[in-house]
Amino acid sequence: MRDFLGIIAKPEPWLNILYNLISFPLGIFYFVFLLTGIVLGFSLLILWIGIFILLFVMLAWWYLSVFERELAILFCRIKIPPMKRENSNGKSILDRFVLHLKQPVTWKGLLFLFLKFPIGIIQFVVTVSLISVIGALISAPFTYSYVDINFGLFYINSLPVAIFFCVLGFILVFPVLHIFNLFSKVLGQLALVLLGCEPQPSEAERNID
């Protein structure tokens, strides 16, 4: 019970709300930018300029993936391994590029950025809806005289009813904050799978294999 009620004093659920709200515009930006860049790049390959567009988009999605990894570490409070593990020192630019393409995290990062669009919409809709309902309930004693507040079968048309729903709103704050925390944990696990490199076997382990 102490953990359940004490969540209101912790920074995590409030950070989760902020993360849910900013994920929506970020998801739209990633989707539009990447889809436009990839389609434009492939359509202009015949003019060679498409190659440079695709290289720019590839570089951009790598750093956007790094940015999303940092956001997940900050807001979801999860440890994610670095996105790059293999040493490319001393290799040519072409070898580095080939190595970059061979890394699964390069393509998993692209997948994460595209998934950010539908996930960001869900985050935003759920967050705004829950906050709106809680806000309407808590403010009912002050607004029922001016605004029609109707929750299906329940219609707030008197002060006692408004006070009842206000108390209910304060009670619902706690499970709603726990829902935000659960949402954050799920998103953190998704970021861990798609934005972190799996540990590479050591040289000794490779020799044993």
C-alpha positions as CSV (number, residue, x, y, z in Angstrom):
1,M,0.0,0.0,0.0
2,R,2.9,2.3,0.8
3,D,4.4,1.7,-2.7
4,F,1.0,2.1,-4.3
5,L,0.2,5.4,-2.7
6,G,3.8,6.7,-2.6
7,I,4.0,6.7,-6.4
8,I,2.5,10.2,-6.5
9,A,5.7,11.6,-4.8
10,K,8.1,9.8,-7.2
11,P,9.4,11.6,-10.3
12,E,9.1,8.5,-12.5
13,P,5.3,8.7,-13.5
14,W,5.6,12.4,-14.2
15,L,8.6,11.8,-16.4
16,N,6.6,9.0,-18.1
17,I,3.8,11.5,-18.9
18,L,6.3,13.9,-20.5
19,Y,7.8,11.0,-22.5
20,N,4.4,10.0,-23.7
21,L,3.5,13.5,-24.8
22,I,6.8,14.2,-26.7
23,S,6.8,10.8,-28.4
24,F,3.8,11.8,-30.6
25,P,5.5,14.7,-32.5
26,L,8.8,12.8,-32.6
27,G,7.1,9.8,-34.2
28,I,5.4,12.0,-36.8
29,F,8.8,13.6,-37.6
30,Y,10.6,10.3,-37.9
31,F,8.0,8.7,-40.1
32,V,7.7,11.7,-42.5
33,F,11.4,12.3,-42.7
34,L,12.5,8.7,-43.2
35,L,9.7,7.7,-45.6
36,T,10.3,10.8,-47.7
37,G,14.1,10.4,-47.7
38,I,14.1,6.7,-48.6
39,V,11.4,7.0,-51.3
40,L,13.1,10.1,-52.8
41,G,16.6,8.5,-52.6
42,F,15.5,5.3,-54.5
43,S,13.5,7.3,-57.0
44,L,16.6,9.4,-57.8
45,L,19.1,6.6,-58.0
46,I,19.2,6.8,-61.7
47,L,20.6,10.4,-61.4
48,W,23.2,9.3,-58.8
49,I,22.0,12.0,-56.4
50,G,19.8,9.4,-54.9
51,I,22.9,7.6,-53.5
52,F,23.8,10.7,-51.5
53,I,20.3,11.1,-50.3
54,L,20.2,7.5,-49.0
55,L,23.5,7.9,-47.4
56,F,22.3,11.1,-45.6
57,V,19.1,9.3,-44.5
58,M,21.1,6.3,-43.2
59,L,23.4,8.6,-41.2
60,A,20.4,10.5,-39.9
61,W,18.5,7.4,-38.8
62,W,21.6,6.2,-36.9
63,Y,21.9,9.3,-34.9
64,L,18.1,9.5,-34.4
65,S,18.3,5.9,-33.0
66,V,21.1,7.0,-30.7
67,F,18.9,9.9,-29.6
68,E,16.0,7.6,-28.9
69,R,18.2,5.3,-26.9
70,E,19.2,8.2,-24.7
71,L,15.5,9.1,-24.2
72,A,14.7,5.5,-23.3
73,I,17.5,5.4,-20.8
74,L,16.4,8.7,-19.2
75,F,12.6,8.3,-19.2
76,C,12.2,4.5,-19.0
77,R,15.1,4.2,-16.6
78,I,16.6,1.1,-18.3
79,K,20.2,0.2,-19.1
80,I,20.7,-0.3,-22.8
81,P,24.1,-1.5,-24.2
82,P,25.9,0.8,-26.6
83,M,24.7,0.6,-30.2
84,K,28.2,0.0,-31.6
85,R,30.6,-2.6,-30.3
86,E,32.9,-3.8,-33.1
87,N,36.1,-1.8,-33.4
88,S,36.5,-0.2,-36.8
89,N,39.8,1.6,-36.2
90,G,42.3,1.3,-39.0
91,K,39.6,0.2,-41.6
92,S,38.9,2.1,-44.8
93,I,35.7,4.1,-45.2
94,L,34.2,1.4,-47.4
95,D,35.0,-1.3,-44.8
96,R,33.4,0.8,-42.1
97,F,30.3,1.3,-44.2
98,V,30.0,-2.4,-44.8
99,L,30.5,-3.1,-41.1
100,H,27.8,-0.5,-40.3
101,L,25.4,-2.3,-42.7
102,K,26.2,-5.7,-41.1
103,Q,25.2,-4.6,-37.7
104,P,21.7,-5.7,-36.8
105,V,21.2,-2.6,-34.6
106,T,21.4,-0.4,-37.7
107,W,18.3,-2.0,-39.1
108,K,16.6,-2.5,-35.7
109,G,17.1,1.2,-35.1
110,L,15.3,2.0,-38.3
111,L,12.4,-0.4,-37.3
112,F,12.2,1.4,-33.9
113,L,12.0,4.8,-35.5
114,F,9.1,3.6,-37.8
115,L,7.4,2.0,-34.8
116,K,7.6,5.2,-33.0
117,F,4.8,6.7,-35.2
118,P,2.0,4.3,-34.2
119,I,3.4,3.9,-30.6
120,G,3.6,7.6,-30.2
121,I,0.0,8.0,-31.3
122,I,-1.1,5.4,-28.7
123,Q,1.0,7.0,-26.0
124,F,-0.4,10.5,-26.7
125,V,-4.1,9.3,-27.0
126,V,-4.0,7.2,-23.8
127,T,-2.1,9.9,-21.8
128,V,-4.3,12.8,-22.9
129,S,-7.5,10.7,-22.4
130,L,-6.6,9.6,-18.9
131,I,-5.4,13.1,-17.9
132,S,-8.6,14.7,-19.3
133,V,-10.9,12.2,-17.4
134,I,-9.0,12.7,-14.1
135,G,-9.0,16.5,-14.6
136,A,-12.7,16.5,-15.3
137,L,-13.5,14.5,-12.2
138,I,-11.3,16.5,-9.8
139,S,-12.6,19.8,-11.1
140,A,-16.2,18.7,-11.1
141,P,-17.3,20.7,-8.0
142,F,-16.1,23.9,-9.6
143,T,-17.3,23.3,-13.2
144,Y,-20.5,21.2,-13.1
145,S,-22.6,24.4,-13.0
146,Y,-21.0,25.7,-16.2
147,V,-20.1,22.6,-18.1
148,D,-22.2,19.5,-18.8
149,I,-20.2,16.5,-17.4
150,N,-21.6,13.2,-18.5
151,F,-19.9,9.8,-18.0
152,G,-22.3,7.5,-19.8
153,L,-25.0,6.6,-17.2
154,F,-23.7,9.2,-14.7
155,Y,-24.5,12.8,-15.1
156,I,-23.0,15.4,-12.7
157,N,-25.8,17.9,-12.0
158,S,-25.5,18.6,-8.3
159,L,-22.8,19.5,-5.7
160,P,-22.9,16.2,-3.7
161,V,-22.5,14.2,-6.9
162,A,-19.7,16.5,-8.1
163,I,-17.9,16.0,-4.7
164,F,-18.3,12.3,-5.0
165,F,-16.7,12.2,-8.4
166,C,-14.0,14.6,-7.3
167,V,-13.0,12.2,-4.5
168,L,-13.1,9.4,-7.1
169,G,-10.8,11.4,-9.4
170,F,-8.2,11.8,-6.6
171,I,-8.4,8.0,-5.9
172,L,-8.0,7.2,-9.6
173,V,-4.8,9.3,-9.8
174,F,-2.8,6.4,-8.2
175,P,-3.7,3.5,-10.5
176,V,-3.4,5.8,-13.5
177,L,0.2,6.7,-12.5
178,H,0.9,3.0,-12.2
179,I,-0.5,2.5,-15.7
180,F,2.0,5.1,-16.9
181,N,4.8,3.3,-15.2
182,L,3.8,0.0,-16.7
183,F,3.6,1.6,-20.1
184,S,7.1,2.9,-19.6
185,K,8.5,-0.5,-18.7
186,V,7.0,-2.0,-21.9
187,L,8.5,0.7,-24.0
188,G,11.9,0.3,-22.2
189,Q,12.0,-3.3,-23.1
190,L,11.2,-2.6,-26.7
191,A,14.1,0.0,-26.8
192,L,16.4,-2.6,-25.1
193,V,15.7,-5.2,-27.9
194,L,15.9,-2.8,-30.8
195,L,18.4,-0.1,-29.7
196,G,21.1,-2.1,-28.0
197,C,23.8,-4.4,-29.4
198,E,23.8,-7.9,-28.1
199,P,27.0,-8.9,-26.3
200,Q,29.6,-10.2,-28.7
201,P,31.5,-13.4,-27.8
202,S,35.1,-13.0,-26.8
203,E,38.0,-14.3,-29.0
204,A,38.4,-17.3,-26.7
205,E,34.8,-18.2,-27.0
206,R,35.0,-17.9,-30.8
207,N,38.0,-20.2,-30.9
208,I,36.1,-22.8,-28.7
209,D,33.2,-22.7,-31.1
